[in-house]
């Protein structure tokens, strides 16, 4: 059995996250939106928020939860990308930063956690 590439694994996690968000009533606007070297995995909207979503998928919790990989540096890069996005598209919804954390329990079973307001904008 051939191993999936990192990009393919990431896309599979983003597919799962997108499906979860859509089931919750979110409208997916963009996937893998980039501004230079900065990237936002998913841009979605609710009735009240423009949501920037970071997706983290792991094959176990052996070392830590997937969401714990979204450190301050990663948060800052997401916020910078979100700032570019907001300036470009000039939306009126309040921005929010979420994380979808996915752990593969087995090849067909996953633990998915959606963390709303996972972090707050900071000055940079």
LORO-166502 format. One record per residue: residue number from 1; residue in three letters; x, y, z of N, C-alpha, C in turn. Coordinates in Angstrom, 1 decimal, always signed. Layout:
# LORO-166502
NUM Ala X Y Z X Y Z X Y Z;
...
END
This chain:
# LORO-166502
1 Unk +0.8 -1.2 +0.0 +0.0 +0.0 +0.0 +0.9 +1.2 +0.0;
2 Unk +0.6 +2.2 -0.9 +1.4 +3.4 -1.1 +1.0 +4.4 +0.0;
3 Unk +2.0 +5.0 +0.6 +1.8 +6.1 +1.6 +1.3 +7.3 +0.9;
4 Unk +0.3 +8.0 +1.5 -0.2 +9.3 +1.0 +0.9 +10.4 +1.1;
5 Unk +0.9 +11.3 +0.2 +1.8 +12.4 +0.3 +1.3 +13.3 +1.4;
6 Unk +2.1 +14.2 +1.9 +1.7 +15.1 +3.0 +0.6 +16.0 +2.4;
7 Unk +0.7 +16.5 +1.2 -0.3 +17.3 +0.6 -1.7 +16.6 +0.5;
8 Unk -1.6 +15.3 +0.1 -2.9 +14.5 +0.0 -3.5 +14.3 +1.4;
9 Unk -2.6 +14.1 +2.4 -3.2 +13.9 +3.8 -3.8 +15.2 +4.2;
10 Unk -3.1 +16.3 +3.9 -3.7 +17.6 +4.3 -5.0 +17.9 +3.6;
11 Unk -5.1 +17.6 +2.3 -6.4 +17.7 +1.6 -7.5 +16.9 +2.2;
12 Unk -7.1 +15.7 +2.6 -8.1 +14.8 +3.2 -8.7 +15.4 +4.5;
13 Unk -7.8 +15.9 +5.3 -8.2 +16.6 +6.5 -9.0 +17.8 +6.3;
14 Unk -8.7 +18.5 +5.3 -9.5 +19.7 +4.9 -10.8 +19.3 +4.4;
15 Unk -10.9 +18.2 +3.6 -12.2 +17.7 +3.2 -13.1 +17.4 +4.4;
16 Unk -12.5 +16.7 +5.4 -13.3 +16.3 +6.6 -13.7 +17.5 +7.3;
17 Unk -12.8 +18.5 +7.5 -13.2 +19.8 +8.2 -14.3 +20.5 +7.4;
18 Unk -14.1 +20.6 +6.1 -15.2 +21.3 +5.3 -16.5 +20.7 +5.5;
19 Unk -16.6 +19.3 +5.4 -17.9 +18.6 +5.6 -18.5 +18.9 +7.0;
20 Unk -17.6 +18.9 +8.0 -18.1 +19.2 +9.4 -18.7 +20.6 +9.4;
21 Unk -17.9 +21.6 +8.9 -18.4 +23.0 +8.9 -19.7 +23.1 +8.1;
22 Unk -19.8 +22.5 +7.0 -21.0 +22.6 +6.2 -22.2 +22.0 +6.9;
23 Unk -22.0 +20.9 +7.6 -23.1 +20.3 +8.4 -23.5 +21.3 +9.5;
24 Unk -22.6 +22.1 +10.0 -23.0 +23.1 +11.0 -23.5 +24.4 +10.5;
25 Unk -23.7 +24.4 +9.1 -24.3 +25.6 +8.5 -23.3 +26.6 +8.0;
26 Unk -22.0 +26.4 +8.0 -21.0 +27.3 +7.5 -21.0 +27.2 +6.0;
27 Unk -20.7 +28.3 +5.4 -20.6 +28.4 +3.9 -19.1 +28.5 +3.6;
28 Unk -18.5 +27.5 +2.9 -17.1 +27.5 +2.6 -16.9 +28.5 +1.4;
29 Unk -16.0 +29.4 +1.6 -15.8 +30.4 +0.6 -14.5 +30.1 -0.2;
30 Unk -13.4 +29.7 +0.6 -12.1 +29.4 +0.0 -11.5 +28.2 +0.7;
31 Unk -10.6 +27.5 +0.0 -9.8 +26.5 +0.6 -8.4 +26.8 +0.1;
32 Unk -7.4 +26.7 +1.0 -6.0 +26.9 +0.7 -5.8 +28.3 +0.0;
33 Unk -6.4 +29.3 +0.6 -6.2 +30.7 +0.2 -4.8 +31.2 +0.5;
34 Unk -4.1 +31.8 -0.4 -2.7 +32.2 -0.1 -2.6 +33.7 -0.4;
35 Unk -1.6 +34.2 +0.4 -1.1 +35.6 +0.2 +0.4 +35.5 +0.3;
36 Unk +1.0 +35.4 -0.8 +2.5 +35.2 -0.8 +2.8 +33.8 -0.2;
37 Unk +3.6 +33.8 +0.8 +3.9 +32.5 +1.5 +2.9 +32.1 +2.6;
38 Unk +2.0 +33.0 +2.8 +1.0 +32.8 +3.9 -0.2 +32.0 +3.4;
39 Unk -0.8 +31.1 +4.2 -2.0 +30.3 +3.7 -3.0 +30.2 +4.8;
40 Unk -4.2 +30.2 +4.4 -5.4 +29.9 +5.3 -6.0 +28.6 +4.7;
41 Unk -6.2 +27.6 +5.6 -6.7 +26.3 +5.1 -8.1 +26.5 +4.6;
42 Unk -9.0 +27.1 +5.4 -10.4 +27.3 +5.0 -10.9 +28.7 +5.4;
43 Unk -11.5 +29.3 +4.5 -12.2 +30.6 +4.8 -13.7 +30.3 +4.7;
44 Unk -14.5 +30.5 +5.7 -15.9 +30.2 +5.7 -16.6 +31.4 +6.3;
45 Unk -18.0 +31.3 +6.2 -18.8 +32.3 +6.8 -20.0 +31.7 +7.5;
46 Unk -20.4 +32.4 +8.6 -21.6 +32.1 +9.2 -22.5 +33.4 +9.0;
47 Unk -23.6 +33.4 +9.7 -24.4 +34.6 +9.6 -23.8 +35.8 +10.2;
48 Unk -22.9 +35.6 +11.2 -22.3 +36.7 +11.9 -20.8 +36.8 +11.8;
49 Unk -20.1 +35.8 +11.3 -18.6 +35.8 +11.3 -18.0 +35.4 +9.9;
50 Unk -16.9 +36.0 +9.7 -16.0 +35.5 +8.6 -14.9 +34.6 +9.4;
51 Unk -14.9 +33.3 +9.1 -14.2 +32.4 +9.9 -12.9 +31.9 +9.1;
52 Unk -11.8 +32.1 +9.8 -10.5 +31.6 +9.2 -10.2 +30.3 +10.0;
53 Unk -10.1 +29.2 +9.3 -10.0 +27.9 +9.9 -8.6 +27.3 +9.6;
54 Unk -7.9 +26.9 +10.6 -6.7 +26.1 +10.5 -7.1 +24.6 +10.8;
55 Unk -6.7 +23.8 +9.9 -7.0 +22.3 +10.1 -5.7 +21.6 +10.4;
56 Unk -5.7 +20.8 +11.5 -4.6 +20.0 +11.9 -5.0 +18.6 +12.0;
57 Unk -4.3 +17.7 +11.3 -4.7 +16.3 +11.4 -3.5 +15.5 +11.8;
58 Unk -3.7 +14.5 +12.7 -2.6 +13.6 +13.2 -3.1 +12.2 +13.2;
59 Unk -2.1 +11.3 +13.2 -2.5 +9.9 +13.2 -2.6 +9.3 +14.6;
60 Unk -2.2 +10.1 +15.6 -2.3 +9.6 +17.0 -2.2 +10.8 +17.9;
61 Unk -2.5 +10.6 +19.1 -2.3 +11.7 +20.1 -1.0 +11.4 +20.9;
62 Unk -0.1 +10.6 +20.4 +1.1 +10.1 +21.1 +1.9 +11.3 +21.6;
63 Unk +2.1 +12.3 +20.9 +2.9 +13.5 +21.3 +2.1 +14.6 +21.9;
64 Unk +1.0 +15.0 +21.2 +0.1 +16.0 +21.6 -1.1 +16.1 +20.7;
65 Unk -2.1 +16.9 +21.2 -3.3 +17.1 +20.4 -2.9 +17.8 +19.1;
66 Unk -3.6 +17.6 +18.0 -3.3 +18.3 +16.8 -3.4 +19.8 +16.9;
67 Unk -4.4 +20.3 +17.6 -4.6 +21.7 +17.8 -3.4 +22.4 +18.5;
68 Unk -2.6 +21.6 +19.3 -1.5 +22.2 +20.0 -0.4 +22.6 +19.1;
69 Unk -0.4 +22.1 +17.8 +0.6 +22.5 +16.8 +0.4 +23.9 +16.3;
70 Unk -0.7 +24.5 +16.6 -1.0 +25.9 +16.2 -0.4 +26.9 +17.2;
71 Unk +0.9 +27.0 +17.1 +1.6 +27.8 +18.1 +1.5 +29.3 +17.8;
72 Unk +2.1 +30.1 +18.6 +2.0 +31.6 +18.4 +2.5 +32.0 +17.0;
73 Unk +3.6 +31.5 +16.5 +4.1 +31.8 +15.2 +3.1 +31.5 +14.1;
74 Unk +2.5 +30.3 +14.2 +1.5 +29.9 +13.2 +0.2 +30.8 +13.3;
75 Unk -0.2 +31.1 +14.5 -1.3 +32.0 +14.7 -1.0 +33.4 +14.1;
76 Unk +0.2 +33.9 +14.3 +0.5 +35.2 +13.7 +0.5 +35.1 +12.2;
77 Unk +1.0 +34.0 +11.6 +0.9 +33.9 +10.1 -0.5 +33.8 +9.6;
78 Unk -1.4 +33.1 +10.3 -2.8 +33.0 +10.0 -3.5 +34.4 +10.1;
79 Unk -3.1 +35.1 +11.1 -3.7 +36.5 +11.3 -3.2 +37.4 +10.2;
80 Unk -2.0 +37.3 +9.8 -1.4 +38.1 +8.7 -2.2 +37.8 +7.4;
81 Unk -2.3 +36.6 +7.1 -3.0 +36.2 +5.9 -4.5 +36.7 +6.0;
82 Unk -5.1 +36.5 +7.1 -6.5 +37.0 +7.3 -6.6 +38.5 +7.0;
83 Unk -5.6 +39.2 +7.5 -5.6 +40.7 +7.3 -5.5 +41.0 +5.8;
84 Unk -4.7 +40.3 +5.1 -4.7 +40.5 +3.6 -6.0 +40.1 +3.0;
85 Unk -6.6 +39.0 +3.4 -7.9 +38.6 +2.9 -9.0 +39.7 +3.1;
86 Unk -9.0 +40.2 +4.3 -10.0 +41.2 +4.7 -9.8 +42.5 +3.9;
87 Unk -8.6 +42.9 +3.7 -8.3 +44.1 +2.9 -8.7 +43.9 +1.5;
88 Unk -8.5 +42.7 +0.9 -8.8 +42.4 -0.5 -10.3 +42.4 -0.7;
89 Unk -11.0 +41.7 +0.2 -12.4 +41.4 -0.1 -13.4 +42.3 +0.7;
90 Unk -12.9 +43.1 +1.7 -13.7 +44.1 +2.4 -15.0 +43.6 +2.8;
91 Unk -15.1 +42.5 +3.5 -16.3 +42.0 +4.1 -16.8 +42.8 +5.3;
92 Unk -18.0 +42.6 +5.6 -18.6 +43.3 +6.8 -18.8 +42.4 +8.0;
93 Unk -18.5 +41.1 +7.9 -18.6 +40.2 +9.0 -17.4 +40.3 +9.9;
94 Unk -17.7 +40.0 +11.2 -16.6 +40.0 +12.2 -15.7 +38.8 +12.0;
95 Unk -14.4 +39.0 +12.0 -13.5 +37.8 +11.8 -13.4 +37.0 +13.0;
96 Unk -13.1 +35.7 +12.8 -13.0 +34.8 +13.9 -11.9 +33.7 +13.5;
97 Unk -11.2 +33.2 +14.4 -10.2 +32.2 +14.1 -10.5 +30.9 +14.8;
98 Unk -10.7 +29.8 +14.0 -11.1 +28.5 +14.5 -10.0 +27.5 +14.2;
99 Unk -10.0 +26.4 +14.9 -9.2 +25.3 +14.5 -10.1 +24.0 +14.4;
100 Unk -9.8 +23.2 +13.4 -10.4 +21.9 +13.4 -9.3 +20.9 +13.6;
101 Unk -9.4 +20.1 +14.7 -8.4 +19.2 +15.1 -8.9 +17.8 +14.8;
102 Unk -8.1 +17.0 +14.0 -8.5 +15.7 +13.6 -7.5 +14.6 +14.0;
103 Unk -7.9 +13.6 +14.7 -7.1 +12.5 +15.0 -7.6 +11.2 +14.4;
104 Unk -6.8 +10.5 +13.6 -7.2 +9.3 +13.0 -7.1 +8.1 +14.0;
105 Unk -8.2 +7.6 +14.4 -8.3 +6.5 +15.4 -8.0 +5.2 +14.7;
106 Unk -8.6 +5.1 +13.5 -8.3 +3.9 +12.6 -8.5 +4.4 +11.2;
107 Unk -8.2 +3.6 +10.2 -8.3 +4.1 +8.8 -9.7 +4.6 +8.5;
108 Unk -10.7 +4.2 +9.2 -12.1 +4.6 +8.9 -12.8 +5.4 +10.0;
109 Unk -12.0 +5.7 +11.1 -12.6 +6.3 +12.3 -11.8 +7.5 +12.7;
110 Unk -12.4 +8.7 +12.9 -11.7 +9.9 +13.3 -12.3 +10.6 +14.5;
111 Unk -11.5 +11.2 +15.3 -12.0 +12.1 +16.3 -11.8 +13.5 +15.7;
112 Unk -12.9 +14.3 +15.6 -12.9 +15.6 +15.0 -13.4 +16.6 +16.1;
113 Unk -12.6 +17.6 +16.4 -12.9 +18.6 +17.3 -12.9 +20.0 +16.6;
114 Unk -14.0 +20.7 +16.7 -14.0 +22.1 +16.1 -13.9 +23.1 +17.3;
115 Unk -12.8 +23.8 +17.3 -12.6 +24.8 +18.4 -12.9 +26.2 +17.8;
116 Unk -14.0 +26.8 +18.2 -14.4 +28.1 +17.8 -13.6 +29.1 +18.7;
117 Unk -13.3 +30.3 +18.1 -12.5 +31.3 +18.8 -11.3 +30.7 +19.4;
118 Unk -10.6 +29.9 +18.6 -9.4 +29.2 +19.2 -8.3 +30.1 +19.6;
119 Unk -8.2 +31.2 +18.9 -7.2 +32.3 +19.4 -7.8 +33.6 +18.9;
120 Unk -7.2 +34.7 +19.5 -7.7 +36.0 +19.3 -6.6 +36.8 +18.5;
121 Unk -7.1 +37.8 +17.7 -6.1 +38.6 +17.0 -5.2 +39.3 +18.0;
122 Unk -3.9 +39.4 +17.6 -3.0 +40.1 +18.5 -2.2 +41.2 +17.6;
123 Unk -1.7 +42.1 +18.3 -0.9 +43.1 +17.6 +0.4 +42.5 +17.1;
124 Unk +0.8 +42.9 +15.9 +2.1 +42.4 +15.3 +2.8 +43.5 +14.6;
END
